[in-house]
Amino acid sequence: MSVLKIASTSEASSAAGAVANTFREEGMAELQAIGPKAVNQAVKSIAIARGYVAASGVDLFFTPAFVEVEVSDETRTGIRFTVRSRTPVPVLRPRRGGNEPPPPPMESSVPKAEEWKDI
């Protein structure tokens, strides 16, 4: 799987299209961003991508993680966003390397909006 690299100058709507297409083809997507502006664009692109795939019954979420990246012979810390769905989704094309099914959706411990209680 290729990692979508998001820069501070990336158009959020264009990146969202790439996220949605990658998700539809592979069942998940990974984005990588270095720096606060790039992280902002990555989060916005995931939010926009949620809207792109919501009509087909898909509920996207992401998991952030730190990653070490080599840039111009210098090690930088970036953030990698793994985008998955809370609902099972058929993959449009076979995955590279075989006919493996997409990874199962991760169980969420976050309550649904109707389960939230006022404090």
Secondary structure, DSSP 8 states (H G I E B T S, - for coil): --EEEE-TT--HHHHHHHHHHHHHHHS-EEEEE-SHHHHHHHHHHHHHHHHHHHTTT--EEEEEEEEEEEETTEEEEEEEEEEEESS----SS--TTS-----------S--GGG----
